[in-house]
Amino acid sequence: MEFAKRLQPLQSNVFADMDRAKAIALAAGREIIDLSLGSSDLPTEAHVIEAIARSLHDPSTHGYLLFHATQGFRQAAASWYEQKFGIKVDPETEVLPLIGSQEGTAHLPLALLNPGDFALLLDPGYPSHAGGVYLASGQIYPMPLRAENDFLPVLSDIPAAVLAQSRMMVLSYPHNPTAAIAPLSFFKEAVAFCQQHNIVLVHDFPYVDLVFEGTGDRGLGENSALVPSILQADPDKSISIEFFTLSKSYNMGGFRIGYAIGNAELIRALRQVKAAVDFNQYRGILNGAIAALTGPQAGVEKAVETFRKRRDAFINALHRIDWHVPTPKATMYIWAKLPPTWSQNSREFCTQLVEKTGVAASPGTGFGKSGEGYVRFALVHEPPLLETAVERIAEFL
């Protein structure tokens, strides 16, 4: 059989590569401490599960779910956003349900790019951002993220010839994998830059709530000031679209529920792509998502505190073995610069680490060329197990 050329760039995936390495370690009898995948181990809140459970026994929820029947969820998402960021949103034209934010970042390039058009992506960055561009037969211009620039791209470094062919820029802060945050001043710079060059600005925002520094209330408090929405820099929604997910804040990764908020034309274009690919999730999952967004938020606060404690335990353990890593202000990740011996081979470091110790991590190079020399640890276990993982890392080093 002959397959489409667009599949060629998709053959290597950081998560698939580590999955194979973990399988080899398991076959050799290793006990795995898996810090490679950012899937929350915390349970979904009871009131969310109850809303889904009630739906299961309601036959009216068992059929196809078309756009207009998602109105209740879209209204809940718009209200949540308005309460948190203070910007009005029209649930009819500016909100779209997604099967996780990853679906949005993967499908939007199909609505924006013609073959050969450029997408400006963060390097390192989340793999699905690149995957969607490849599927749309677009080109990628990687925007390098360096520690000396606080892991923010330098927009003035993008060549004029690339800008002339660019149709979209994808940002994502708090950032996976570096855990960096972006101030509102940078978002304003990015909005002005994209307006000048007629580029759509996409912001992937899964870690909107997983913020440890300056967290106050969940309204217009310190939290939203520390991790702003892109629409605070583009309140008219002139060129911007933002993707949200319930996977991180509400521990609902397996339920695959997210949504887009932004420019009405972009929402309409993404909706056209979705209409050709899928309907929507089971209505019961949307009922659970409504319960999450509109119900008690104590579970979100508990999750943030849990990951804060894990962050502190892991960082302190690394410091005890003289691996000095900055303390991240957000996300569930530690982005660690590798010791000199491994500074140019993060993939081999992670492969050998899991084979010899059972500790699985993600190599920085799996997130992009500029990720080489780093490794990402996901804080998806309790502090005692995280400290055990660091002890094994110390023996390996």
N, C-alpha and C positions, 0 to 999 in steps of 0.2 A: 504494500500500500504506500501511496505517497500522501504526505500530510502537508498542510499549509505552512509556509515559511514563518508565519507569525508565531508558531509554536517553538521555534528554535531558541529565542531568548528566555523562554519559560522553563527550560529543562533543568535549571539549577535553582533551588529554593532553600534558604537557610533552615527553615523548619523541617523540610523533608530530609535534608542532609543530616541534621542532628537526630532525626528519628531513626535513621539507619544506624548511626553510631550508638544510640541507646540500645537498639535491638542486639547489636553485637556484644555490648557490655552485659546485657541481661542473659544472653546465651552463655556467657562465660561465668555466670553466677554472681555478678555484681549486684549489690543493692543500690538502686538508683535514687539519687536525690535530684529531682528534675527542676532546674532553675532556668530552663531554656525557653519555655513557652509562657507568655504573659496571659494565662487564663486563670482568673481568680479562683481560689479554692474555697472562698467564703460562700455560705448558703444564701439563696434568694430569700427575701423576707417573707414571713408567713402570710401577710395580707395579700401579697402579690400571687403566691401559690393558690390561695383560697379563691381569688378572682378567676384564675385559670381553671381551677377544679370545678367551680360552679358552671363555667361555660361548657365543660365537657358533657354535661347532662342536658344541655339546651340544644335541641335539634336545629334551631335556627342559626346556630354558629357553624354548622357542619358543611356549608356549601362554599362556593367560590366567593371571594371577597374583592369587589371592585372598588375603584377609587372613592366614589361618593359614600360608600358604606364605611369608610375609614374616618369619617368626619369627627367622631368623638375623640379619636386618638389625636388627630391633627389639632383639634381645639386644646387638648390637654398639653400637647407639645408647645403650642404657641403661648399658652398661659404660663407654663414653666419658664419659657425663655423671657417673656416680658417681666415676670417677677424677678428673675435673676439679673437681667441686663438692662431693663428699663427701656427697651425699644419695642414699639408696636409691631405686631406680625399679623398678617392676614392668613388665617388657617386654610382659606379656600385656594389662594393663589401663591402663597409663599412658604408652604409646608408640604413635604412629601414623605410618606412612610418608606423606609428602606429595610432590606433584610440585612441589618447591620450596616455600620458606616462604610465597611469595606466594599459592600456592593455599590455604594454611591461613588466611591473613588474609582472603582473598576469600570463602571458603566458610563460615567460622565464623559470620558474622552471620546466615546462613540458618538456623542452628540456635538462635540466641539472640534474634533481634529479630522482633517482630510489627510490622505497619505502624504507623508513627508513633513507635515507640520510639527513644530517643536512644542514640547511641554517642559517647563522649567521645574525640576524636582530637587528636593533636598537630598544631599549626599553626605552622610548616610541618611536613609529614610526607610519608611515602611514598605516592604516588597510589593504589596498590591498596588501602590501608586504607580510603580513602573509597569506592572503587569497590564493594567488597563490601557496604558499608552501603547504598549506593544500590540495588544489585541486590536487597537484602532489604527494600526499601521503608522503610528506617529514616531517621531524621533524624540530622544531624551537629551536635554542639556542638564547635566548635574551641577547643582550649586553647592560647592564644598562648604562644609561646616567645620570650623576650626575652634579649638578651645580659646585661642587668643581673641576670637570675635564673639565669645559667649555662645558659640554654636548657632549663630545667626548668619544667614547668607549675606554676602556683599553684593548688592544688586548692581552697583556700578561696574562690577567686573564682567558682567554678561556682554558678550560681543554684539555690536550693532547688527551684524549679519544674522545672528541667531534671533535677536529680538524682532527682526523684520518677518521672520517665519514663525514666531511664537504665538500660540493661541490660548495657553493656560499656564498658570503658576500654581503649584500646590505647596501650601505651608501646613505645619502641624505642630502647635505648641499648646500645652506642654508636649515635649517632643519624645517620640519613640524612635531610636533607642537612647539618645543622649540624656534624657530627662531635663533638658534645658527649657526655660520659659522665655517668652518674648514680651517685652513691654508694649503698651499701647502706642508709644512713639514709633516703634518699628513697624507696627501694623499700619499706622498712618503713612509712613514712608512707602510701604509696599502698595497700599491703595493708590497713592499718587503716582507711583511708578507704573502700575498696571493701567491706570486711566490714561496716562501719557502715551503708552504703547499699545493701547487697545487689546489688553490681555485680560482674560477672565481670571479672577482670584478665587482659588478654592482653599478653604481651611478645614482640615480634618481635626476634629475636636473631641476625641474620645476621653481625654483625661481632664475634662472641665472641672470635675469635683475632687480629683485625687491630688490635692494641693496641701502641703504641710506647713508652709510659712505664711503667717499673717491671715490665717483662716478665721473669719469672724462668722457672722450669720450668713444664711444662704440667700439673702437678698442682695441689695446693692452695697455690700460691705467690702471688707478688705480682700476677700477671696476673689471676687469678680474684678477688682482693681489689679490684682497680681496676675491673673490669667484672663485677659480681656477676650471678648468676642471680636471677630473680624468686623462684624457689623457695627461695633462701636466706632470703628475707624471709617466705616462706609454706611452711615445710618440711612442714607437714601437707597441702599441696596443697588447701587448703580452697576457694579461689576462683580459682586461677591456672592458666594454660596458657602454655607457652613454645614458640616456633617457631624451629627451627634449619634451616640449609641448608648444603650442601657447596659452594655456588657460590663463596664468597669464600675460605674457608680452604684449600680443595683445588682451586681453579681448575676447577670442574666446572659452571659456569653453564649450558652447553648441554645437560648431561645431565638437568637438572631433577629433582634429588633433594634432599629435605629430610625433616624429621620434626617431630612435636609431642611434647612431654613435659608431663604435668601431671595435673590432677584427672581421675579416672577417668570421672566422669559427663560432663565436657566432651569427653574423648577419645571416649567412646561416641557422643555426639551428633554430633560432627564425622564420625565414621566412618559414621553413618547418612546424612549428606548425601553423602559421597563414594560410598557404595554406589549412590546414585541417579544419579551423574554419571560415574563411571569405575571401572575395576578398579585396577590399579597399574601402575607402570612395568615395562618388560622386566626379567626376572629378572637378566639379565647386568649391567644398570646397578646393581641392588642388590648384586650380587657385587662390583662395582667399589667401591661405597660402603663395603661391609664391609672391603675391603682398605684403603681410605683411613682409616677410623676405627680399625682395629686394627693397621695396619702402621706402618712408620717415619714419624715426624712431622717429619723433617728438611725436607721440602718446605714444611710450614707455616711453620717458622722462617725458611726462605729467602724465602718470599713476604713475611713481615712485614718482614724486613730490606730487601727490594727496595722495598717501599712506603715504608719509613722514609727511604731514600735519595732517593726521588722527592719525598717531602714536603719534605725539607730543601732539595733543589735548587730546587723551585718557589717555596717561601717566600722563599729567599734572592734568587731572581731578581725576585720581586715587590718585595721591599724595595729592590733596586737601582734600581727605577723609581719609588720613593717611594709604592708601594701597600702600606701596612703592614697585614698580616693576622696574626691570632694563629696560633700553631703548634698544629695539632690533635694530641691525644694518641691518636687512634684513627681507624679507617676508612681509605678510600682517597680521601677528598674534602678539598677546600679550600673553606670557606664564607667568601666574601670580601664585605665591605661595599663597595658600589659608590661611586665618587667622586660628589660632590654633584650634578654635572651629570646623572647617570643615576639618582639615588637613588629616583625614583618611576617608573622605566620599565625594569625589568630585562629584560622581554621584547624591547623595542626594542633595548636594548643588545646582547643576544645575537644578534638577527636581523642587525643591522648589522655586528657583529663578524665573523660567519661569512661574510657576503656580501663584506665588504671585505678580510678577512685570511685567511679559511679556517679560523680558529680557532673551534671549536664548543664552547659551554658551555651550561649549563642555567640559565634564569632562575629566580630565587628565587620569583617569584610563581607559577610552575608547581607549587610544592609547597604552596601555601596563601597566604592573604592576608597573613599575618605574615612571609612570605618576601620580600615586596617590599623592594627596596633592597639585595638580595644577589644573588650569582651563585655557582653551584656548579661547581667544576672537578673532574673525575675524573682521578686520576693513573694513567692507563692507557697511558702511553708512557715510554720511557727518558729519563733526565735531559737529554741533549742536545736531544731534540725538545721537551721541556717548556720548556727555556730558549729555544728558537726561538719557541715559542708566546708566551712573555712578551715577547720582542722585538717580535713583531707586535702584541701588545696595546699596547705602549708607543707604537708608531707610530700606532695607531688613536686612542689617548687624546690 
